[in-house]
Amino acid sequence: MLAAQDFRFLLHRRCLVLGGAVAHAHIIGGRVIAFGLLGRRAVNLDILVDLETDAVADLAIYIDSLLDIARPDLHRNDLWTSFSVRHFVALNKVAACDDGEMFEVGHDFPFECRDWNIGMKQRVPNVMTAYTLFGAEVSYYTGKARAYLRWRGVQFTEQLATQEVYRDIILPNVGWPVIPVVKTPDGQIIQDTGDIISHIEATEGREPSVWPETPLLRFVSELLHLYGDEWLVIPAMHYRWSYNEDWAYAEFGALSAPQLSPEEQYEVGKKNGARFKGALPVLGVNETTIPGIEKSYEAFLDEFSAHLDTHPFILGHRTTLADFALFGPLYAHLYRDPKSGELMKRVAPRVADWVERVEGGERGDETVPHEDTVHDTLIPILKRQMREQLPALLATTIQFREWAAKAEIGQRVPRGLGEIMIEIEGCRTKAAARSFPLWRLQGALDVYHGMDEETRARADSLLEAIGGADLSTLDYPRLKRENSQLALA
Ligand SMILES: N[C@@H](CCC(=O)N[C@@H](CS)C(=O)NCC(=O)O)C(=O)O
């Protein structure tokens, strides 16, 4: 075991690409707890670097030590010559370069390392034009936002959502403790990954758009947004809290109180983590449903693997919103949590590979427009979504209509509206009727209702084929976003 403090590293995340091989490590409470080379692609190296100290040498020594243990077969001197470090994400620090110039190290910042020297190829963004992402590596929706921001290519730095950040930034601006939160270059604070993505797409106007160009695929991307955000949260939370509980407490503690000892962090993490673990009954994760959740998740992994056999990304040849949406559950919880990651890498290495590619900012081929057809290999996943999530959504709309009938326009919609029954692979249980999924569903239905007749007919055939025909006539009172909350429109 390496003690991180030996190298004067402070908590942060990194990606290292070592001539195509990748070193992977986690540091919790100041200790490296897992590392290894992942074969061919990059990855997060959760190391902690204080670039204000003797960073270059420290980093090199640290990586050297990791490699020594992880891959003693590799000859270090050979590696250093081709060594480069990509994606120095979230290093919200200023580093002095050899020639004395100051750079802020931020998003996607390439370093070249030769003979232990790191030369900086690209100046970092002016802070005045950069976004700040407040979040955490352990967080589902932060992973989604980070992958999007990195792909979008906007300048951003990431700041850990410590207790102070919650107190000074999140609570005063958002009103409740939630991550991720983005601060825009003009000082606006935005919560909700959907709002963050829509805002940046609209203000930056970059090409290609995160949404596929064609209307049917755009609809499918919104359906999968709904699935990734609001249904795959069930297996994500189950695997985290059933198989990675202690690890999660250590992570929660390390992020909110990095200054404490590992033992103290664990205690803090246990307290903070209780709130998240407490969501299990809300989601319907219990002894009755766990067998169904595991069966469904493993089948989903098979289906997604089969799709990835022939298509690099969810909608085909390039990254879109659908990838970021599924990346939410499939990264922090189901890939990065150690036990869950083991499962994914064992039973669905293609999915783990996709996670690494999306995490690494891979874009695919952006020169070819999408054809407006849904690949056959996506159908089993959409069928699974409709089979499991649609009944829960329909039941939630009933509760929502009842609530709305007594509410005023503009009234805040409660997060939970009552109780519904959910069913996953034959396992039935009670769960909360959560209102937020209706917001994501509204986004998908708006695309559906905006289609021309010809596209709508194709969408109807798709819905018929996947068991989603009920969506075409579904109608419920409209929702809007106000002050980072849902309100009755
Ligand atoms: N719809 C929100 C969900 C954000 C969310 O649930 N974040 C989690 C962490 S990954 C959280 O902070 N939850 C606190 C809570 O639900 O009370 C988004 O997309 O940003």
Ligand as a Chemical Component Dictionary entry (heavy atoms), coordinates in Angstrom:
data_LIG
# 
_chem_comp.id                   LIG 
_chem_comp.type                 NON-POLYMER 
_chem_comp.pdbx_formal_charge   0 
_chem_comp.three_letter_code    LIG 
# 
loop_
_chem_comp_atom.comp_id 
_chem_comp_atom.atom_id 
_chem_comp_atom.alt_atom_id 
_chem_comp_atom.type_symbol 
_chem_comp_atom.charge 
_chem_comp_atom.model_Cartn_x 
_chem_comp_atom.model_Cartn_y 
_chem_comp_atom.model_Cartn_z 
_chem_comp_atom.pdbx_ordinal 
LIG N1  N1  N 0 -32.141 15.361 -11.670 1  
LIG C1  C1  C 0 -30.942 15.730 -10.983 2  
LIG C2  C2  C 0 -30.570 14.664 -9.975  3  
LIG C3  C3  C 0 -29.396 15.022 -9.116  4  
LIG C4  C4  C 0 -29.209 14.057 -7.956  5  
LIG O1  O1  O 0 -30.125 13.306 -7.572  6  
LIG N2  N2  N 0 -27.994 14.066 -7.412  7  
LIG C5  C5  C 0 -27.668 13.243 -6.287  8  
LIG C6  C6  C 0 -26.205 12.927 -6.261  9  
LIG S1  S1  S 0 -25.718 12.000 -7.684  10 
LIG C7  C7  C 0 -27.979 14.027 -5.044  11 
LIG O2  O2  O 0 -27.272 14.950 -4.692  12 
LIG N3  N3  N 0 -29.069 13.679 -4.401  13 
LIG C8  C8  C 0 -29.506 14.310 -3.198  14 
LIG C9  C9  C 0 -30.943 14.037 -2.990  15 
LIG O3  O3  O 0 -31.573 13.425 -3.868  16 
LIG O4  O4  O 0 -31.465 14.434 -1.948  17 
LIG C10 C10 C 0 -29.830 15.930 -12.005 18 
LIG O5  O5  O 0 -29.913 15.360 -13.118 19 
LIG O6  O6  O 0 -28.914 16.699 -11.738 20 
# 
loop_
_chem_comp_bond.comp_id 
_chem_comp_bond.atom_id_1 
_chem_comp_bond.atom_id_2 
_chem_comp_bond.value_order 
_chem_comp_bond.pdbx_ordinal 
LIG N1  C1  SING 1  
LIG C1  C2  SING 2  
LIG C1  C10 SING 3  
LIG C2  C3  SING 4  
LIG C3  C4  SING 5  
LIG C4  O1  DOUB 6  
LIG C4  N2  SING 7  
LIG N2  C5  SING 8  
LIG C5  C6  SING 9  
LIG C5  C7  SING 10 
LIG C6  S1  SING 11 
LIG C7  O2  DOUB 12 
LIG C7  N3  SING 13 
LIG N3  C8  SING 14 
LIG C8  C9  SING 15 
LIG C9  O3  DOUB 16 
LIG C9  O4  SING 17 
LIG C10 O5  DOUB 18 
LIG C10 O6  SING 19 
# 
